[in-house]
Structures are given as structure tokens and as C-alpha cells.
């Protein structure tokens, strides 16, 4: 049964009609109302910033060296039209404190000013920079929502380009098909107070820039799953995106791909970035996964 905190939050989302918020943004052309594009200094020990393709890249480090070899490349969500929000930074701060691992968080190009082509050009370059500095087996590729889809698509492209794979891929409520054509979405639509199917599809078209939404770089549900390394997926049963996370799980099982799947009952989109008891449990699972990877690489 869902915690009372998550039930209250779900009620508030319905009260403010959060489901149609992205549609209102698309009509107005403004997507930055809740943006927090720069990490708050109070949350992190050390923050370094550099630019790549004229975009900010933040490297977040603990105040004191921990000896961790693990490094996390984190791709934020926001339907490919929104930047970081404050919950992203709180989530990353918790990861930093829990694991001691450094985190690289790029403010990648967003629609409608840019398309996936510019986003991939930047993040591919950043990935190659990171694996030239860090052992790929010590790299965690992680993202939430659109960033989760982006992370999986990036791993698939790196595999196709014969680049080293990260040690682990962690996907948080990933958006795996920008066309949202899975018929199972219909049954989930009334349960989801957060995401609207049609507005997401419109945002996806802006990001695609004329490319077919079936392309795996846009919809990684259509890309390769074998030999990507260890993949872990977290989803909520009350988000429309879980239709495709369940499909991904079934696909991985059918080919023997290395994928662990955790679906939390009654959770809504974005739950893992928040402060529900369920969120804290999932965050600890992620921290434990990263620490186990660190232990394995230290041996």
C-alpha cells in the first residue's frame, strides 16, 4: 500500500491539474518556470563547471576525497524541453553523500531550440571524455524520465560504435518510446496524475526534429539490449511510462539480457526524486548497487 505522503502528493497533483502542465507549456512556448539549471552550492562539497558545445557541464564531488573509483554520468529528465529542477539536485546530493562517487551532470541541448542531434553530439563527446579518464567498468550511466531514455539510447549507440560499455546503467522511470504507442498505456492513463500522453508526444516530435520516432536514438525500446552490460530499471505502477518499462523487462528476459527490474506499487512519475518512504527505499537500493560495483572493481 502506498504511503500517506505519496497519496497526499498524488491528490495535490490532481488538484493543480499537473497532467496538463506540459501542454500549457507547449502552448506558451515557455519551459523554464521550474528550472534550476545550476546546482545549489549548499548541496555539494565541490562543484566544477566547464562548457562543452556551449553548454554547461557540472562535475560534483564530495568535500573530501573518498577514494571512490566510481563516477556517475547523470542525464536529467524533463521531456527533452526542460532543464534540471531542484529535486534533481537533491537526488544527486543524496547519491554523492551515499556513495562518495563523483557525478557529471550535463545541461544538454533541449527542444525546441535543439534536437536530439545536438544533444547526442554533446553527450557522446562527454562520454568519450569520461571513459578516457575513468575505467569504463567504474562508470555508471544514469538518467530519469527523458534522461533515462537518453541514457539507454546513448549506451546502445556506444555499443554500435564499438565503444566500451559503462559498468552499470540505471534507468529511473525512463521514457523509452517517444511515440507512446504501447496499447497498455490506455489502461494506465487514468492512474497517472503527472504525465499526459499527447503533450509528451508533441514534445517528442520537437526533440526528433523530423526524424522518425521509431529510431532507437529517440525510442530506445527499439534498440539493442544484448551486451549493454548490467541494466537496472525503476518504475512506478501508476505512470504511463511503465507500459514500456514492463515491455523492456519482457524483451530483456526473452533474449537473456542482464536487466534487473523494480516496479513500486502505486508510485507516480518522478517519485524516486522525491521524499516518500518508497523514494528513500529506492534511493538506498541505488546507493547499494553503486557501492557493490565499487567493491567489485576494488578487488
N, C-alpha and C positions, 0 to 999 in steps of 0.2 A: 504494500500500500504506500502511496506517495506521502511524503512528509507534509505537515501542515504548512510549512514555509513555501513549498512548491505549489501547493493548492492555492494559497493566497496570491502568489505571484501570477499564476495562470488566470485567476479571476481578474486581477488588475489588467493583464494584457487584453482580455476580452473587453473590459470596461473602456479602455482607451482605443480600442479597435486597432491593435498593433498589427493585425493580419493585413491591413490595407495601408500600412505606413509606407512601404516601399512604393506602392502605386502612387501615393501622393507625392513622393519624392520624384518619381519619374515624370509626373505631370509638371512639377515646378522646375525641374532641372537642377535642384539643389540636393546634394547628398552628404553635406558635411555638418549637419546640425549637431550630431553627437560625436563627431570625430575628436580624437585625442592623438594627433599624429606624432607627438614627441613623448617619449617615456618620462613620467614624473621622476625627478631626481630623488625624491624621498623613498622610492620603492626599490632602488637598486644601489649596490655598493659602488660600482663604476659603470659609467656609460661612455662609450666611444662612438663617434659618428664619422662616417665618410660618405662620399657620394659615388654612385655608380649609375651610368646612363642618366645623369642629372637628377637622380632620386636618392633620398636618404637611406642609409643602411646603418642600423644601430647594433652595436655589439655590447651585450650586457654581461657584466662579470660580478662575482662576489667581491665584497670589500677586501677580503683577504684571500690569498691563493689557497685552494683546497686540494691541489694535486690531482684533480679530476682530469682525465683524458677525454672525457665525453664532451661533445659540442652539439648543440641543437640548432638546426635551421628551421625557423618558425614562419609559416605563411598565414597571415591573418585572414579571417572571413570578412564578409560584408557584401556578398552578391556581386563581387567584382566592380562595385561602384563606390564602396565606402572604405575609408581608411581604418586604422586602429581605433578602438574605443577604450575607455578606461578599464572595462572588465578584462580586455586582453592583457593590459599591463599588470593588473593584479594577478592574473593567472600566471603570467611569465615570472613575476616576482616570487610566487609560491614555488614554481619549478626551480628557480635559481637557488632559493633557500633550501629546498628539499633534496636537491641533487648535487649542488656545487658545480654543476656544468655551466660552461659559457653558452650564451644564446645569441644567435644572429637573427635579427628581425628586420627584413627589408620593407620599405614603404614602396611596394612595386607599382608600376603604372596601372591606372584604373580607367575603366569606361566611364563616360562616353568619349573622353578626350583621347583615350588609347584603346587598343585591342589586345587580345592575347599575344599577338606577335611581339609587341614591345615588352609585355610582362615576361614572356619566356626569354626574350633576349637578355633582359637584365638578370633574371633569377638563374638561368643556365650559367651565365658568366660567374655569378656569385657562387654557385655550387662548385664549379671547377676551381675557383679560388680557394674555397674551403677545403676541398679534398687534396689540394696541393700543400696545405698547412697541417691538416688533421688526417689521421689514419681514417679512411672511409669506414672501417668497421667500428669506429668510435663516433660516427656521425649519426644523429637522429634527425630524420626529416619528418616534420610535424606540421599540421595545419588544422584549422577548424572551418567548417562550412565550405564556402567557396575556396578558402585556403586549403582545406582538406582535399578537395577535388584537384586543385592545383598541385599539391604535394604528390598525389598519386600519379598524375599526368607527367610531372617532372621526372619521377622515378622511371616511368615507362619510357620516356624519351631518352633518358640517360642509358637505360638498358639497350634500346635500339641503336644508340650511338656508341655502344660498347665501352661505356664509361663505368668506373667502379660504382657499385651499389652502396647505399648507406647501411649501417649496421641494423637499423630498425626504422620502420615507417609507422607513425602513429597518426591516425585519422580520427578527428573529433566531429561527429555529425557531418560527414563530408557530403558535398553536393556533387554527385557522380554523373549526372546526366542533365545538361542544361536545358534539354528539350522537355524533361519531366513527362515522358510518355508512358511510364510504367502504369498499367491499369490499376495496380494496387493502391495508387495514390488517392483515388476517389474515396476509398473507404477510410482513409486517414485524414481527409481534408477537414472534416468537422471536429476532429480531435485536436487539430493543430491551431493554436491561437496566435501563432507567431508568423508563419510563412504563408503567402498567397501564391498559388501556382502560376497564375497568369502574369503577375508582376515579376516573378522570378524569371519566367521565360522571356519577358521583354528585356530584362537586364542581361540575360544570357546572350540575346541577339546583339546587343550593343557591344558586348565583350568579344563576340565571334567576328564582328566586322565583315560579314558576308560569307564567311566560311561555314560549311555545313555543320550543324550542331552535333552530327554523328561523329565528327572527327575526335579521335581519342584525346587529343590535347585539350579539347573542350569538355568532352564527356568520357572520362577515363574508364567508365563501365565497359566501354568498347575496346579498351586497350589490353595489352598482355598482362597476365597476373603471375605467370610462372617465372621463377628465378629473379624475383624482385627483392628477395630477402624476407625477413620477418615483418609481417604487417599486423598491426593491431587496430581494430576499429571499435569506437564507442559510439553508441546511438541511443536515442530515446524512442520509446514506443509510440509517443504522441506527436511525432514530427513527420511531415510528408516525405522527408528525405530517407526515412527508414525503409520505405518501399525498395529503394535501390541499395541500401546497405545490406538488407536481407538477401537481395538478389546477388550482390557481390559475394556474400558469405557462401551461398549455394554454388556459385560459379567456382570459387576457390576450392571448395570441397570436392567438386566434380573432377578437378584436374590435379588435386593433391598439392595445391599451393599452400604456402606457410602463412595462414591468416588466423588470428585469434579474434573472436567477436564477443563484445559485451553490449547487450541492449538492456537499458534500465527501464523498468516498467513505469508508465505514466509520465515519463520525462518529456519536456518540450524542447524545441530547438534552442541551442545556446546554454542549456542547463549546466554543462560542465564548467563554464566560465563563471558561474555564479557561486552562491554560498549556501546552497541547500545541503542537508546531510548527505544526500546522494552525490552532490558535486564533490564534497570533501572525500567521500569514499573513492570515487573515480580518480580524483587527483592523486590520492595515495597509491592507487594501482599504477598510475603512470610513473610516479616517482620510483616505485618499486621496480618497474620494468627497466627504467633507466639505470638504477643502481645495480641491478643484476647484470645488465650489459657491461657496465663499468667493471664489475668484479670479474666477469669472464675475460675481458680484454686485459686486465691486470695480470692474469695468470700466465 
